[in-house]
Amino acid sequence: MESMTVLLPGLGFLFYMLPIIFVIWFMITLVKQLKIQTKLLEQINEKLSRTE
């Protein structure tokens, strides 16, 4: 029973930190994907500009 009371503060901290870590991971992933998409669109724009 004492081991459970020792774990409770750790679990509470974990429940607060997991959403924050998930949001940061999601934002980093989103920024990476947007950079890749931007680079691809710039390449397409260059190819279209050269043909005109």
KOLZANU-341028 format. One record per residue: residue number from 1; chain; x, y, z of N, C-alpha, C, O in turn. Coordinates in nm, 4 decimals. Layout:
<sites>
NUM,A,X,Y,Z,X,Y,Z,X,Y,Z,X,Y,Z
...
</sites>
This chain:
<sites>
1,A,0.0819,-0.1199,0.0000,0.0000,0.0000,0.0000,0.0865,0.1266,0.0000,0.0523,0.2266,-0.0631
2,A,0.1985,0.1203,0.0714,0.2860,0.2372,0.0763,0.3481,0.2651,-0.0605,0.3735,0.3805,-0.0951
3,A,0.3720,0.1612,-0.1366,0.4316,0.1815,-0.2683,0.3361,0.2578,-0.3604,0.3809,0.3328,-0.4471
4,A,0.2076,0.2396,-0.3429,0.1101,0.3130,-0.4240,0.1106,0.4617,-0.3901,0.0988,0.5457,-0.4794
5,A,0.1240,0.4946,-0.2625,0.1257,0.6363,-0.2249,0.2540,0.7031,-0.2710,0.2565,0.8244,-0.2916
6,A,0.3599,0.6264,-0.2875,0.4851,0.6814,-0.3389,0.4711,0.7080,-0.4887,0.5273,0.8052,-0.5392
7,A,0.3978,0.6240,-0.5601,0.3836,0.6376,-0.7054,0.2847,0.7463,-0.7466,0.2944,0.7983,-0.8577
8,A,0.1909,0.7816,-0.6611,0.0866,0.8772,-0.6994,0.1404,1.0134,-0.7445,0.0940,1.0637,-0.8469
9,A,0.2352,1.0755,-0.6744,0.2866,1.2036,-0.7257,0.3546,1.1883,-0.8616,0.3451,1.2768,-0.9466
10,A,0.4231,1.0759,-0.8816,0.4879,1.0512,-1.0104,0.3860,1.0350,-1.1222,0.4067,1.0842,-1.2332
11,A,0.2770,0.9667,-1.0935,0.1727,0.9494,-1.1948,0.1046,1.0819,-1.2263,0.0714,1.1095,-1.3416
12,A,0.0840,1.1633,-1.1240,0.0244,1.2949,-1.1475,0.1125,1.3798,-1.2363,0.0639,1.4471,-1.3272
13,A,0.2421,1.3767,-1.2100,0.3376,1.4516,-1.2925,0.3358,1.3996,-1.4354,0.3423,1.4771,-1.5308
14,A,0.3269,1.2681,-1.4495,0.3231,1.2073,-1.5824,0.1991,1.2507,-1.6592,0.2068,1.2786,-1.7789
15,A,0.0839,1.2565,-1.5910,-0.0389,1.2991,-1.6580,-0.0331,1.4445,-1.7012,-0.0987,1.4823,-1.7982
16,A,0.0442,1.5271,-1.6310,0.0594,1.6662,-1.6726,0.1595,1.6795,-1.7871,0.1413,1.7633,-1.8754
17,A,0.2635,1.5991,-1.7868,0.3705,1.6137,-1.8855,0.3386,1.5478,-2.0198,0.3801,1.5986,-2.1240
18,A,0.2666,1.4371,-2.0195,0.2396,1.3677,-2.1454,0.1664,1.4541,-2.2481,0.2071,1.4551,-2.3643
19,A,0.0605,1.5264,-2.2114,-0.0032,1.6111,-2.3131,0.0898,1.7210,-2.3655,0.0860,1.7543,-2.4840
20,A,0.1718,1.7764,-2.2789,0.2646,1.8809,-2.3216,0.3662,1.8230,-2.4197,0.3947,1.8836,-2.5230
21,A,0.4203,1.7064,-2.3874,0.5169,1.6416,-2.4769,0.4503,1.6068,-2.6093,0.5111,1.6243,-2.7149
22,A,0.3261,1.5577,-2.6059,0.2557,1.5224,-2.7296,0.2320,1.6462,-2.8165,0.2494,1.6397,-2.9382
23,A,0.1931,1.7571,-2.7569,0.1692,1.8803,-2.8341,0.2985,1.9292,-2.8970,0.2984,1.9700,-3.0131
24,A,0.4087,1.9262,-2.8233,0.5379,1.9693,-2.8788,0.5789,1.8781,-2.9939,0.6236,1.9261,-3.0981
25,A,0.5640,1.7465,-2.9759,0.5974,1.6521,-3.0833,0.5109,1.6777,-3.2070,0.5610,1.6755,-3.3194
26,A,0.3822,1.7019,-3.1862,0.2918,1.7268,-3.2981,0.3318,1.8546,-3.3728,0.3308,1.8572,-3.4959
27,A,0.3666,1.9595,-3.2996,0.4052,2.0851,-3.3647,0.5336,2.0687,-3.4441,0.5450,2.1216,-3.5546
28,A,0.6309,1.9958,-3.3892,0.7562,1.9727,-3.4614,0.7309,1.8929,-3.5885,0.7854,1.9253,-3.6940
29,A,0.6491,1.7895,-3.5792,0.6165,1.7075,-3.6961,0.5435,1.7906,-3.8017,0.5712,1.7784,-3.9210
30,A,0.4519,1.8736,-3.7582,0.3766,1.9575,-3.8511,0.4677,2.0561,-3.9228,0.4546,2.0761,-4.0436
31,A,0.5595,2.1175,-3.8499,0.6523,2.2129,-3.9114,0.7413,2.1425,-4.0132,0.7659,2.1967,-4.1209
32,A,0.7896,2.0235,-3.9812,0.8724,1.9483,-4.0767,0.7957,1.9185,-4.2039,0.8487,1.9352,-4.3138
33,A,0.6710,1.8745,-4.1904,0.5905,1.8427,-4.3088,0.5635,1.9669,-4.3925,0.5656,1.9611,-4.5154
34,A,0.5382,2.0790,-4.3262,0.5133,2.2028,-4.3999,0.6386,2.2508,-4.4729,0.6287,2.3062,-4.5823
35,A,0.7562,2.2303,-4.4135,0.8804,2.2663,-4.4818,0.8994,2.1820,-4.6070,0.9381,2.2335,-4.7119
36,A,0.8719,2.0517,-4.5959,0.8838,1.9631,-4.7115,0.7852,2.0049,-4.8205,0.8202,2.0081,-4.9385
37,A,0.6630,2.0367,-4.7809,0.5614,2.0777,-4.8773,0.6001,2.2093,-4.9443,0.5810,2.2254,-5.0649
38,A,0.6537,2.3022,-4.8678,0.6954,2.4311,-4.9229,0.8080,2.4120,-5.0243,0.8072,2.4733,-5.1310
39,A,0.9056,2.3261,-4.9900,1.0161,2.3008,-5.0814,0.9654,2.2399,-5.2117,1.0105,2.2778,-5.3198
40,A,0.8718,2.1458,-5.2016,0.8155,2.0823,-5.3201,0.7407,2.1839,-5.4061,0.7538,2.1837,-5.5285
41,A,0.6624,2.2705,-5.3418,0.5883,2.3718,-5.4176,0.6828,2.4725,-5.4837,0.6548,2.5208,-5.5934
42,A,0.7941,2.5041,-5.4178,0.8922,2.5942,-5.4784,0.9552,2.5300,-5.6016,0.9779,2.5973,-5.7022
43,A,0.9834,2.4000,-5.5942,1.0388,2.3295,-5.7098,0.9390,2.3279,-5.8252,0.9776,2.3481,-5.9403
44,A,0.8141,2.3046,-5.7966,0.7103,2.3055,-5.9001,0.7000,2.4446,-5.9609,0.6883,2.4589,-6.0826
45,A,0.7042,2.5452,-5.8777,0.6958,2.6829,-5.9273,0.8148,2.7167,-6.0170,0.7983,2.7846,-6.1184
46,A,0.9338,2.6703,-5.9808,1.0522,2.6939,-6.0653,1.0348,2.6279,-6.2013,1.0624,2.6895,-6.3043
47,A,0.9896,2.5041,-6.2024,0.9715,2.4333,-6.3292,0.8677,2.5012,-6.4157,0.8845,2.5097,-6.5374
48,A,0.7607,2.5497,-6.3552,0.6578,2.6183,-6.4328,0.7077,2.7523,-6.4842,0.6716,2.7938,-6.5944
49,A,0.7897,2.8200,-6.4064,0.8432,2.9502,-6.4474,0.9410,2.9356,-6.5618,0.9465,3.0227,-6.6487
50,A,1.0182,2.8284,-6.5649,1.1160,2.8073,-6.6706,1.0508,2.7783,-6.8047,1.1044,2.8153,-6.9092
51,A,0.9369,2.7132,-6.8028,0.8737,2.6747,-6.9294,0.8030,2.7925,-6.9970,0.7745,2.7872,-7.1166
52,A,0.7755,2.8960,-6.9226,0.7030,3.0109,-6.9836,0.7914,3.0975,-7.0660,0.7453,3.1965,-7.1227
</sites>
